[in-house]
Amino acid sequence: MKPSDLTILFDNHDPAGGPRTLWGFAALVRVNGQRLLFDTGSNGPALLRGMRAQGVDPATLDQVFLSHQHWDHIGGLDAVLDANPGVSCVLHDGFSAHLVEDIGGLCGELIVVGAEPRELAPGVSSTGRLEGPPDEQALVIDTGAGIALVSGCAHPGIETLVARARALADAPVRWVIGGLHLMRAESVEIAATVTALRDLGVEWVLPTHCTGAAGVAACQRLYGGHALGGGIGARVDFAALGATAQR
């Protein structure tokens, strides 16, 4: 069976206490033989260091998926395109027209997603562009062991993204991974958001990047051992966790 997993390559948290981290997020997704880079962090050299540390060669990537146009999610793109100019790039039509044109001239295939969901490869889809601000798309993965949603910052609201993914897959979302954008939220809003995820049927959460310490703590309180630790090098093996009894 081909591996189905996700590894965080760039994050503003390093559980191993390595060199100074930078603000941003990027992760490698492997599913159905595809190798997809979700976002690129804020800095190319730091992203490439994270890739090397995890044994990831940028030249082997099939696709780069960009959730939204903020610098901390697209800053490493040039380094990836230098190493793999034939890679396909997925962005949405809320990106700057000038940036879309520039990226189109630097990558292989350019895929511009609109407001409607779009399949990108077997088992891999975009939610479509959802209103922020800024507008954002999230990644929906049919892992073979359930549906996973990967979020850059969840500017449209993580509940909105999960609801879109549920409708797209016609199945519950088992995993939510990435930034939940709770770092400036009040405690009542944080509790309501995490409770809403549980009520939507989400079984596992990996909150990181812009979730904030209070948001991570709230996930840990509600989800217990089903709240996974994030940070550089964190890995989610969907097949292994998918065999775990549902909550």
C-alpha positions as CSV (number, residue, x, y, z in Angstrom):
1,M,0.0,0.0,0.0
2,K,1.3,3.5,-0.9
3,P,2.0,5.7,2.1
4,S,-0.7,8.2,3.1
5,D,0.9,10.8,5.5
6,L,1.7,14.4,6.2
7,T,4.9,15.9,7.6
8,I,5.3,19.5,8.7
9,L,8.4,21.0,7.1
10,F,8.1,24.7,8.2
11,D,6.5,26.0,11.3
12,N,7.0,28.7,13.9
13,H,7.4,26.0,16.5
14,D,10.1,23.4,16.7
15,P,9.5,20.8,19.4
16,A,13.1,19.6,19.1
17,G,14.4,23.1,20.0
18,G,16.5,23.5,16.9
19,P,17.7,26.8,15.3
20,R,15.6,29.8,15.5
21,T,12.2,29.2,13.8
22,L,10.4,31.6,11.4
23,W,6.8,32.5,11.2
24,G,4.9,30.4,8.6
25,F,3.7,27.0,7.6
26,A,4.4,24.3,5.0
27,A,3.8,20.6,5.0
28,L,4.4,17.6,2.7
29,V,1.4,15.4,1.9
30,R,1.8,12.0,0.4
31,V,-1.3,10.2,-0.9
32,N,-2.0,7.8,-3.8
33,G,1.6,8.1,-5.0
34,Q,1.5,11.9,-5.2
35,R,3.9,14.2,-3.3
36,L,2.2,17.6,-2.7
37,L,3.7,20.6,-0.9
38,F,1.1,22.5,1.1
39,D,2.2,26.2,1.4
40,T,5.9,27.2,1.4
41,G,6.5,29.0,4.7
42,S,8.0,32.5,4.7
43,N,11.6,31.9,3.7
44,G,13.1,29.7,1.0
45,P,16.4,28.7,2.6
46,A,14.6,27.8,5.9
47,L,12.1,25.7,3.9
48,L,14.8,23.9,2.0
49,R,16.6,23.2,5.4
50,G,13.3,21.7,6.7
51,M,13.0,19.6,3.6
52,R,16.6,18.3,3.9
53,A,16.1,17.4,7.6
54,Q,13.1,15.3,6.6
55,G,14.7,13.7,3.6
56,V,12.5,15.5,1.1
57,D,13.9,16.4,-2.3
58,P,12.0,19.4,-3.8
59,A,12.7,18.0,-7.3
60,T,10.4,15.1,-6.5
61,L,7.4,17.2,-5.7
62,D,4.4,16.8,-8.0
63,Q,2.4,19.8,-6.9
64,V,2.6,23.0,-4.8
65,F,-0.7,24.0,-3.2
66,L,-0.9,27.6,-1.9
67,S,-3.7,28.3,0.5
68,H,-3.7,32.1,0.5
69,Q,-1.4,35.0,-0.5
70,H,0.0,36.0,2.9
71,W,3.8,36.2,2.9
72,D,4.2,33.5,5.6
73,H,2.6,30.9,3.2
74,I,4.2,31.8,-0.1
75,G,7.6,33.2,0.8
76,G,9.5,30.0,0.1
77,L,7.9,29.5,-3.3
78,D,10.9,30.9,-5.3
79,A,13.3,28.4,-3.8
80,V,11.0,25.5,-4.6
81,L,10.5,26.6,-8.2
82,D,14.3,27.1,-8.6
83,A,14.7,23.5,-7.6
84,N,11.7,22.1,-9.5
85,P,10.6,24.4,-12.3
86,G,8.3,21.7,-13.8
87,V,6.2,21.4,-10.7
88,S,2.5,22.3,-11.0
89,C,1.2,25.1,-8.8
90,V,-2.3,25.5,-7.4
91,L,-3.7,28.8,-6.3
92,H,-7.1,30.4,-6.3
93,D,-8.5,33.3,-8.2
94,G,-8.3,35.7,-5.2
95,F,-4.5,35.9,-5.6
96,S,-3.1,39.1,-7.2
97,A,-3.4,38.8,-11.0
98,H,0.2,39.9,-11.3
99,L,1.4,37.2,-8.9
100,V,-0.7,34.6,-10.8
101,E,0.9,35.7,-14.1
102,D,4.4,35.6,-12.6
103,I,4.0,32.2,-11.0
104,G,2.5,30.9,-14.3
105,G,5.8,31.8,-16.1
106,L,7.9,30.0,-13.4
107,C,6.2,26.7,-12.9
108,G,5.0,23.8,-15.0
109,E,1.2,23.6,-15.0
110,L,-0.6,26.5,-13.3
111,I,-4.0,25.6,-11.8
112,V,-6.2,28.5,-10.7
113,V,-9.2,27.4,-8.5
114,G,-12.4,29.4,-8.4
115,A,-15.1,29.5,-5.7
116,E,-16.2,25.9,-6.5
117,P,-14.3,22.8,-5.1
118,R,-11.9,21.2,-7.6
119,E,-10.3,17.8,-7.8
120,L,-6.6,18.1,-8.3
121,A,-5.5,14.5,-8.3
122,P,-7.0,11.2,-7.2
123,G,-8.0,11.7,-3.5
124,V,-6.9,15.3,-3.5
125,S,-9.2,18.3,-3.8
126,S,-9.4,22.0,-3.1
127,T,-12.3,23.3,-1.1
128,G,-12.5,26.1,-3.6
129,R,-11.9,29.8,-2.6
130,L,-13.8,30.8,0.5
131,E,-14.1,34.4,1.6
132,G,-11.7,35.7,4.3
133,P,-10.3,38.2,4.4
134,P,-8.1,37.2,2.9
135,D,-9.8,34.6,0.7
136,E,-8.4,31.1,1.3
137,Q,-8.6,27.6,0.0
138,A,-7.9,24.4,2.0
139,L,-6.8,21.0,1.0
140,V,-9.2,18.0,1.3
141,I,-7.5,14.6,1.3
142,D,-9.1,11.2,1.0
143,T,-6.4,9.3,2.9
144,G,-7.9,5.9,2.4
145,A,-8.6,5.9,6.1
146,G,-10.9,8.9,6.2
147,I,-11.0,12.5,5.1
148,A,-8.4,15.0,6.2
149,L,-8.5,18.8,5.9
150,V,-5.3,20.8,5.9
151,S,-5.7,24.5,6.7
152,G,-3.1,27.3,6.2
153,C,-4.7,29.9,8.5
154,A,-8.4,29.2,8.4
155,H,-9.2,32.9,7.7
156,P,-12.8,32.0,6.5
157,G,-13.2,30.1,9.8
158,I,-12.2,26.5,10.4
159,E,-15.8,25.5,10.9
160,T,-16.6,26.8,7.4
161,L,-13.7,25.0,5.9
162,V,-14.7,21.7,7.6
163,A,-18.3,22.1,6.5
164,R,-17.2,22.6,2.9
165,A,-15.0,19.6,3.1
166,R,-17.8,17.4,4.5
167,A,-20.1,18.5,1.7
168,L,-17.4,17.9,-1.0
169,A,-16.4,14.4,0.3
170,D,-19.9,13.4,1.4
171,A,-18.2,12.1,4.5
172,P,-17.1,13.3,7.9
173,V,-13.7,15.0,8.3
174,R,-11.6,12.8,10.6
175,W,-8.5,15.1,10.7
176,V,-8.0,18.8,10.9
177,I,-4.4,19.9,10.5
178,G,-2.7,23.3,10.4
179,G,-3.5,26.9,11.5
180,L,-6.8,27.6,13.1
181,H,-6.2,31.3,13.5
182,L,-7.2,31.5,17.2
183,M,-4.1,33.3,18.4
184,R,-5.9,36.6,19.0
185,A,-9.3,35.1,19.9
186,E,-11.0,35.4,23.3
187,S,-11.4,32.3,25.4
188,V,-15.1,32.0,24.7
189,E,-14.5,32.1,20.9
190,I,-11.7,29.5,21.2
191,A,-13.9,27.2,23.2
192,A,-16.8,27.6,20.8
193,T,-14.5,26.9,17.8
194,V,-13.0,23.7,19.3
195,T,-16.4,22.4,20.4
196,A,-17.8,23.1,16.9
197,L,-15.0,20.9,15.4
198,R,-16.0,18.1,17.7
199,D,-19.7,18.6,16.9
200,L,-18.8,18.4,13.2
201,G,-17.4,14.9,13.8
202,V,-13.7,15.8,13.7
203,E,-11.8,13.0,15.5
204,W,-8.2,14.2,15.4
205,V,-6.8,17.7,15.5
206,L,-3.2,19.0,14.9
207,P,-3.4,22.7,15.7
208,T,-0.3,24.7,15.0
209,H,1.1,27.9,13.3
210,C,-1.5,30.7,14.0
211,T,-3.6,28.6,16.4
212,G,-1.9,30.2,19.4
213,A,-1.0,28.7,22.8
214,A,-4.6,29.1,24.2
215,G,-6.1,27.5,21.1
216,V,-3.7,24.5,21.3
217,A,-4.4,24.1,25.0
218,A,-8.2,24.1,24.3
219,C,-7.7,21.4,21.7
220,Q,-5.7,19.3,24.1
221,R,-8.4,19.7,26.9
222,L,-11.3,18.7,24.6
223,Y,-9.5,16.1,22.5
224,G,-7.0,14.6,24.9
225,G,-4.8,12.1,23.1
226,H,-6.5,12.9,19.8
227,A,-4.9,16.3,19.8
228,L,-1.6,15.8,18.0
229,G,1.5,17.9,18.6
230,G,2.5,20.2,15.8
231,G,5.8,21.9,14.9
232,I,8.6,21.2,12.5
233,G,9.0,17.4,11.9
234,A,5.6,16.5,13.2
235,R,4.2,13.6,11.2
236,V,0.7,12.2,10.8
237,D,0.4,8.6,9.6
238,F,-3.2,8.5,8.4
239,A,-3.3,4.7,8.0
240,A,-2.0,4.1,11.5
241,L,-4.4,6.6,13.1
242,G,-7.2,5.5,10.9
243,A,-7.1,2.0,12.4
244,T,-7.7,3.6,15.8
245,A,-11.2,3.3,17.2
246,Q,-13.3,6.3,16.5
247,R,-14.0,8.7,19.4
